[in-house]
Amino acid sequence: MKFQVISDSSCDLPKERAQELGVDIVPFYVSFDENNYMREGVDVSVEDFYQQMADKEGIFPKTSMPSVQDYADVFEKYAKDGVPMLCICLNAAFSGSIQSAMNAKNQILEDYPEAQISVLDSEMPTLLEGMLVEEACRLRGADVSLEDAVKKLEEIRATGRIFFTTKDLDYLQHGGRIGKATAAIGNVLKIKPLIEFVNRELVSAGVSRGRKKSLQAVIEKARAYIEADHIDLNEYRIALACGLDKEEFAKFQEQVKSAFKDKESQIRRFEVFHVGATIGVHTGPYPTGIALLKRCRI
């Protein structure tokens, strides 16, 4: 093995998938009362987290980034054995997780000066970060060196794009994304936000009246982007973001497949990621969307 891949839990890789790939996940923490914090994916599953959000109406959970020691504990395991490491962290604009990783790296180098630890800002959140982690594993599997893998991953970061929506505006309002009056009026009128992730940040992409129309608008915006930028989906990974409502998501999957039927020869598969706590605290329990990321050339 050329190097060990490590990431934080904001990458939203399922536990089974991370184990299959041989990826170490350093968990974020989530709390519903600001006193008792649970490790994401360890003490609380994504499904349980969202169910608690749905059950505790008016209660807004918070997340806390991994500590320096959390990262150091993982780094030390591989430093002892002389295994090079690539640690991929959540977009630095969203969290200090990468700073914890950098501080842990410096701490480990004091005891293991020969250790090779590369800490990479994914510059992306949630399933885009997860896809980048999977690309890192693909490069490792192709016997690409750590140094070259970092260069190849840096080349594709800017291609990451997400188009998504959520059911209500309360979580966005609570997180300061929109005003209280806007949220109140929007909920009365059943307005659903359309959001994009582009250039390292989440931006408004308009609104739709009703949940069904907002889901359709997400598909249309993704299609419009692909057409406008002349994207060859043979060169891209395409993934779908899922929240709590599995029945609704199954219908959304079918809508997406139908909308992209003319491009099915270009699409290897629609990957599915369950959006975790790191983004979920801002969107509520029902984020649904489409993500695109270019594949690394090997």
Number of C-alpha atoms within 10 A of each C-alpha: 10 15 22 20 23 23 29 25 29 28 28 29 27 19 15 9 12 19 12 9 14 13 20 18 25 26 23 24 23 24 18 17 11 12 8 9 18 19 19 25 23 14 13 16 17 21 18 13 25 23 15 15 20 15 10 12 8 10 13 18 21 18 21 18 23 22 19 18 14 16 26 20 13 15 28 20 11 17 21 13 9 14 17 20 20 23 27 27 30 27 21 17 13 16 17 17 25 27 18 19 29 20 16 22 23 14 17 21 17 10 12 15 11 13 21 19 24 18 19 20 19 27 22 30 27 25 29 30 28 26 26 24 26 20 22 27 21 17 22 19 13 11 14 19 14 22 10 12 22 18 11 19 21 16 14 17 22 16 14 25 23 26 27 26 26 24 21 22 25 23 23 19 18 16 14 11 16 15 14 15 10 12 21 15 12 18 16 8 11 16 21 24 23 21 19 22 19 16 14 18 14 17 14 12 17 13 16 19 13 15 17 12 13 23 24 16 20 24 20 15 18 21 16 12 13 14 11 9 8 9 13 13 19 15 15 19 20 22 20 23 26 25 24 22 15 11 8 14 20 11 10 20 18 11 15 21 15 12 15 15 12 9 13 15 11 14 16 13 12 16 14 16 24 20 30 29 30 25 17 24 21 22 26 23 28 22 23 26 28 27 26 21 24 24 22 20 11 10
